[in-house]
Amino acid sequence: MFRISGWSLIRLFTIMVYVFMFLPIVVVIILSFDTQQFASFPMRGFTLKWYVELAQNESIIRAFRSSIMLGVLAAFISTSIAIPAAMAFVRYSFRGKNSLNTLLLAPIMVPEVVLGVSLLLFMRFLQQPKSFTMLVLGHVMLTLPYVLLIVQARMVSIQDVYEEAAKSLGANPFQAFKEVTFPLLVPAILAGMLFAFTISFDNITATLFWATAEHQTVPVRIFGMLRHSISPEINALGTVMIFFTIMLPLLAAFMIRYFGRKKV
Amino acid sequence: MKKYSWQPWALLTPSLSAIFLLLVIPVIFVVVYSFWLRAPTGAVIPAFQFGNYAKFFEDLFYPSILFRTIRVSLTCVFLCLIMGYIPAYFFHRSTSRFRQALILLVLLPFWISFIIRTMSWINILGTTGFLNHLLMKIGIISQPLSLLYNEAAVLMGLIQFLLPFMILNIFVSLEGIDKNLLEAARSMGCNEWQAFREVTLPLSLPGVSAGCLLVFVLTAGTYLPPMILGGPGNEMIANLIFSRVIGTLDWPFGSAISVILLLLLGTIVWTYNRYLGINQLFKAFKGT
């Protein structure tokens, strides 16, 4: 008795949670094809004109360019500094290891507004104007903990006997890393980079503090557009963003799964 | 595990210097800055005085924003807990072949841009939005309700953003429970509900508390949903910081508010770590 009614209630509730989570997103996609000037129900017709306008909007294209460049740079830098850090945490024992590991994960726990304010004010204090470089550095900090978590988790599963074997066959530590550990680490590195890129690409709160007028990212641009009103054009831009940011993690998940199966 | 004195430090140098330069020193700087003085001309003078903190607690205006932040965060934690536990339990017990796909689907919003998810509620709750349209179509209301720009709308945006964190934390903890314990409880004569209450629920509490902590901390520092979905009376502490730093350029005061926010969250995280251990939090990340 309980089994049937209780379980079906749980299932119903879960379905409702899914509706709650995905209905707004689905509506964004639907309304982006509406013909009306202001996004509203009921829909009047189907059109692709908002996408065409988007593709011709100079400032949005520039924002996409900035966002992509920023994301690629941040992902590349944070991954390259996360790999040696992960090595240190997994392969060595030293004093203060746990606290340092927590310190490197701190950007997850500190509220983004505080991250935004503190870097901005510190740079002001150093007489540094806002710049694209500062934005990249900020995003490196934001993405570093996530990349570190991913790479570290993978590194734990690669036993260091392989590296030891390489060394006993005459490889120096650098060669052993390059020839043995690094290839095994590649899926985690790629996944970490994609993850970092997505985080950087989506980031809004901290970026609002750091972004310059000429290097607005896509979310900052949307934020600016929202001041007026919600329009089908914003919904179209949202739809593009949704597809863009969903494709990347799907790719990452696929890679983790695919390479993860080949257990060493 | 190797023991070399300098190698790990060499490996850690790039990441540690990045974190020190971009996070630790700036945060320390903000703490120092919060004691500085802002002259009426707008110039900032190094000093050591508590004027910025006194200003915060001078009258009820600023503390009320702090209290609202705490209240909204607690409400959000409570709602996420209810809306998160049940789906997590569903995934845990489900034998459906779509189970894996459903779990992946719940993680999907993580990837959708925060600003898109937040603004998407305007389409739902606006006067010409989906909900009003639906209600008028059914005939429950004849005039559109104003559902936007209030605390409920802010909560909607927040929950949609934070629910995956809660579900994931609880799910990881449920999956870690030894299935034999449940069998044992059943064979001792517990019914489904008793077994849940006596075995599953207590053993899932680490995940529940980790999820609650995460949701609280993330809500308390949130800027976007109150900004986009809230009205003039729904400002939270992050909005205040933003408007003082970017709007009125009162940097020492903005710093002081940031320190207050950090102290609030720091106390909570510290207490949590003291009694429950912070490592539970990262399990959910590593579990994916």
Chai-1 contact restraints between the chains, C-beta under 6 A:
chainA,res_idxA,chainB,res_idxB,connection_type,confidence,min_distance_angstrom,max_distance_angstrom,comment,restraint_id
A,F2,B,E192,contact,1.0,0.0,6.0,A-B,restraint_1
A,I10,B,I86,contact,1.0,0.0,6.0,A-B,restraint_2
A,I10,B,F90,contact,1.0,0.0,6.0,A-B,restraint_3
A,F13,B,I86,contact,1.0,0.0,6.0,A-B,restraint_4
A,T14,B,P87,contact,1.0,0.0,6.0,A-B,restraint_5
A,T14,B,F90,contact,1.0,0.0,6.0,A-B,restraint_6
A,V17,B,M83,contact,1.0,0.0,6.0,A-B,restraint_7
A,V17,B,P87,contact,1.0,0.0,6.0,A-B,restraint_8
A,M21,B,P109,contact,1.0,0.0,6.0,A-B,restraint_9
A,M21,B,Q160,contact,1.0,0.0,6.0,A-B,restraint_10
A,P24,B,S120,contact,1.0,0.0,6.0,A-B,restraint_11
A,P24,B,W121,contact,1.0,0.0,6.0,A-B,restraint_12
A,P24,B,I124,contact,1.0,0.0,6.0,A-B,restraint_13
A,I25,B,S120,contact,1.0,0.0,6.0,A-B,restraint_14
A,V27,B,N123,contact,1.0,0.0,6.0,A-B,restraint_15
A,V27,B,F130,contact,1.0,0.0,6.0,A-B,restraint_16
A,V28,B,S120,contact,1.0,0.0,6.0,A-B,restraint_17
A,L31,B,N123,contact,1.0,0.0,6.0,A-B,restraint_18
A,A39,B,N123,contact,1.0,0.0,6.0,A-B,restraint_19
A,S40,B,T128,contact,1.0,0.0,6.0,A-B,restraint_20
A,F41,B,F130,contact,1.0,0.0,6.0,A-B,restraint_21
A,F41,B,H133,contact,1.0,0.0,6.0,A-B,restraint_22
A,I81,B,P14,contact,1.0,0.0,6.0,A-B,restraint_23
A,I81,B,S15,contact,1.0,0.0,6.0,A-B,restraint_24
A,P84,B,L11,contact,1.0,0.0,6.0,A-B,restraint_25
A,A85,B,L12,contact,1.0,0.0,6.0,A-B,restraint_26
A,A85,B,S15,contact,1.0,0.0,6.0,A-B,restraint_27
A,M87,B,L11,contact,1.0,0.0,6.0,A-B,restraint_28
A,A88,B,P8,contact,1.0,0.0,6.0,A-B,restraint_29
A,A88,B,L11,contact,1.0,0.0,6.0,A-B,restraint_30
A,A88,B,L12,contact,1.0,0.0,6.0,A-B,restraint_31
A,Y92,B,K2,contact,1.0,0.0,6.0,A-B,restraint_32
A,Y92,B,P8,contact,1.0,0.0,6.0,A-B,restraint_33
A,S93,B,M1,contact,1.0,0.0,6.0,A-B,restraint_34
A,S93,B,K3,contact,1.0,0.0,6.0,A-B,restraint_35
A,F94,B,P8,contact,1.0,0.0,6.0,A-B,restraint_36
A,L104,B,S15,contact,1.0,0.0,6.0,A-B,restraint_37
A,L104,B,I19,contact,1.0,0.0,6.0,A-B,restraint_38
A,P111,B,G221,contact,1.0,0.0,6.0,A-B,restraint_39
A,V113,B,G221,contact,1.0,0.0,6.0,A-B,restraint_40
A,V113,B,Y223,contact,1.0,0.0,6.0,A-B,restraint_41
A,V113,B,A238,contact,1.0,0.0,6.0,A-B,restraint_42
A,V113,B,I241,contact,1.0,0.0,6.0,A-B,restraint_43
A,V114,B,S258,contact,1.0,0.0,6.0,A-B,restraint_44
A,V114,B,L262,contact,1.0,0.0,6.0,A-B,restraint_45
A,V117,B,V245,contact,1.0,0.0,6.0,A-B,restraint_46
A,V117,B,S258,contact,1.0,0.0,6.0,A-B,restraint_47
A,S118,B,P26,contact,1.0,0.0,6.0,A-B,restraint_48
A,S118,B,V27,contact,1.0,0.0,6.0,A-B,restraint_49
A,S118,B,V30,contact,1.0,0.0,6.0,A-B,restraint_50
A,L119,B,P26,contact,1.0,0.0,6.0,A-B,restraint_51
A,L121,B,W251,contact,1.0,0.0,6.0,A-B,restraint_52
A,F122,B,P26,contact,1.0,0.0,6.0,A-B,restraint_53
A,F122,B,F29,contact,1.0,0.0,6.0,A-B,restraint_54
A,L137,B,L22,contact,1.0,0.0,6.0,A-B,restraint_55
A,M141,B,L22,contact,1.0,0.0,6.0,A-B,restraint_56
A,M141,B,L23,contact,1.0,0.0,6.0,A-B,restraint_57
A,L149,B,F285,contact,1.0,0.0,6.0,A-B,restraint_58
A,A153,B,K286,contact,1.0,0.0,6.0,A-B,restraint_59
A,T198,B,W111,contact,1.0,0.0,6.0,A-B,restraint_60
A,D202,B,S113,contact,1.0,0.0,6.0,A-B,restraint_61
A,D202,B,F114,contact,1.0,0.0,6.0,A-B,restraint_62
A,I204,B,F114,contact,1.0,0.0,6.0,A-B,restraint_63
A,I204,B,I115,contact,1.0,0.0,6.0,A-B,restraint_64
A,T205,B,Y223,contact,1.0,0.0,6.0,A-B,restraint_65
A,P219,B,S113,contact,1.0,0.0,6.0,A-B,restraint_66
A,P219,B,I115,contact,1.0,0.0,6.0,A-B,restraint_67
A,I222,B,I115,contact,1.0,0.0,6.0,A-B,restraint_68
A,L226,B,M119,contact,1.0,0.0,6.0,A-B,restraint_69
A,I230,B,I122,contact,1.0,0.0,6.0,A-B,restraint_70
A,G238,B,I116,contact,1.0,0.0,6.0,A-B,restraint_71
A,M241,B,S113,contact,1.0,0.0,6.0,A-B,restraint_72
A,M241,B,I116,contact,1.0,0.0,6.0,A-B,restraint_73
A,I242,B,I112,contact,1.0,0.0,6.0,A-B,restraint_74
A,T245,B,W111,contact,1.0,0.0,6.0,A-B,restraint_75
A,T245,B,S113,contact,1.0,0.0,6.0,A-B,restraint_76
A,I246,B,W111,contact,1.0,0.0,6.0,A-B,restraint_77
A,P249,B,W111,contact,1.0,0.0,6.0,A-B,restraint_78
